[in-house]
Amino acid sequence: MAEAPLARRIFRGAAIWGFIVLPPLYLVPLPQVGAETFLGFVGCALVFQAVFWIIGGDPVKYRALMLPAVFEKLVFGVPATVLFAQGRVLPVVAFFAAVDLLLAVLFLIARRATPR
């Protein structure tokens, strides 16, 4: 297993964070319209936590997955931030969007620090 300790910590930390904050979303009241979209988002995000854990296990081997991991963070972080700026989502949503944007930046840093 090749060494990339920074990437290992970043991706494993992101996976742990996701496994903590995402499952409780299955317990919130579902919207009348779009419940399947909400549940699909939560499920897909949970699957990606496993991908982050795998990347963290061998960052050099899975370096190619780091860019899709960045995009996984941006697809929620960017729109949620824009919606917050428009006053269309609650501040708690903006907080989690900011965390995702921070993780996207950390994933890019991890990729740069990981040997090819």
N, C-alpha and C positions, 0 to 999 in steps of 0.2 A: 504494500500500500504506500503510495507516494505521499510525501509530506506537503501539507498546505494548511498549517494550523489556524491561520486567520479565517480561511474559507470554512474550515471544519466548524469552528466556533460560531461563525455567523449563520451558516445554514442549519446547524443543529439547534442553535438558539431560536431561529425563526420557526423551526418545526415545533419546538416545545411551546413557544408562544401561541402558535396557531392551534395546537391540540388543546390548549387551555381556553382560549377565547371563543373558538368556533362552536364546539358542541352545545353550549348553553343556548345558542340561537335556535336549536330545535325545540326549545321549551317556550319561546315567546309566542304570543298570539299571532296567528297567521293573518295576512291581509285577505279581504274578501275576494279581491281580484289579484291574480299573479302569485298565488301561494306556491304554485309549482315552480315558478321562476326563482322565488326566494329559496325554496328548499333545494333546488338544483344548484344555485349559487353556493349555498352552505356545503352541500355534498362535494361539489367540484373543488372548493377551497380546501376541504378536509383531505381530499385525495392528494392535492398538491403538497400538503404538509408531509406526507409520506415521501414525495419526490424530494423535498428539501432535506429530509432525514437521510435519504440515499445519497444525495449529492454530498452532504456533510461526512458521510462514511468514507468516501474516496473522491475528494474534490478534483484531483488531477484526471482520474478516469472519467468523471461525469462533468467535466468543464463545459462541454458542449450544451449541457442542459441549463447552464447558468443564465444565458440570455432569455430563454423561455421563462425562467423563473422571474427575471426582471419584469417581463411583460405581464406575468400573472399578477404582480403587485401593482403595475400601472393601470390595468383594466378596471380596478376598483378605485385606486387612489386618485387618479386624475378626474374621472367623472364626479366622484363624490365631493372632491374639493371644489369643482366648478359649481355643483349644485348647492354647496354650502355658501359660496360667494353670492349666489342668487337668492339665498334665503329659503331654499327648498328642502333642506335637510337639517336635522338637529345637530347641535354642537358635538354630541357624542359620536355621530357619524363622521364628522370632520376629524375628530381625534383618531379614530381608527384609520381613516384615509391618510392622515399624516404619518401614522405608524407604517402603513404600507409604502408610502413614498420614501420614508427613511430606509426601510428594508430594501427597496429597489436600489437606492444609492449604495447601501452596504453590499448588496449582491454584485454590483458593478465593481466595487472596490475588491471584493473577494475574487472576482474573475481576473482582475488585473494582477492580483497577488499570487494567482495560481499558475504554476508552470504549464506550458503547453504539452 
